[in-house]
Amino acid sequence: MTISSNWHFMRILRAGIALWAIFEYTKTADWMILAIGGFFAVQAIFDIGCCGASGCATAPPPTRNGRDLSAQEIDYEEIK
């Protein structure tokens, strides 16, 4: 994962909020706004959000060897 790739709307928004909050800290010297800015900066830099490392973007279903796992047929066995 590189910092310079995969910039989407939410990542840019988080970076903008971080820059705004850090700029506000320089004007007001309020440590809480700096903490909020740091929180959003970490989210933007590492592309993490409410859903962990993958961010909040929806991803296609997982595949194994080029096959779609969501379309896999499941065989059930009745146990008596």
N, C-alpha and C positions, 0 to 999 in steps of 0.2 A: 504494500500500500504506500503510495507516494502522496505527499501533501499537495502536489501540483496537479493531480488528476482527479477526475470524477467530481467536478464542482457543479452542483445542482442548486436549485432555488433555495432550499432550506439551508444548505451549507453557506451560501452567500448571505442569506438573511441572518444567520447566527454570527457570521463574521462582522456584518454591519452593526448588529446590536452590541457586539463586543467592543468594536472601535468607538461607538457612540458612548458606551458606559465608561470606557477607560478615559476618553476625552472629558466626560463630565467629572470624573474623579480629579483630573488636573485642575478643574475650575472650583470644585466644592471641597476637596480633600475629605470626602466621606468614604470611609473604608468599605462600607456595605456595597456601594455602587461599584467599587473596584472588585469586590468578590464576585458580584454578578457578571461584570465584564470578563473576569478570568474564567468563570464557569462557561460562558458562551464562547470564549476564545478556545478553550480546550475542546468543546464540542465541534467547533468549526475546523480546527487544525486536524484533529484525529477522525473527523467524520463519524462521530458517535452522537446518539440522541436518546430518545426515550426507549428505544428498542435494542440498545446495546451497540455492538460494533458495526452492525449493518445499517445503522441509521433508521429512519422511519420509512424509507422507500419500500415499496412492494417488490418482491423478487419473483422471478418465474419459479415454478415448482422444480425441486431437485431432480437431476437426471443421473442415471448410472449407465455408463458405456453408450451414451447417445440415446437411451430409451427413457421415455417419460415415466416416472415412478407413480404419478397420480393416475395413470390409465392402466396400471397393472391389475390383472384379474386376480382375485383372492379366492382360494379354495378353502371351504369350511368343511370340517369333519365332525359329525355328530358323535358325541360320547354318551353312552348309556350307562 
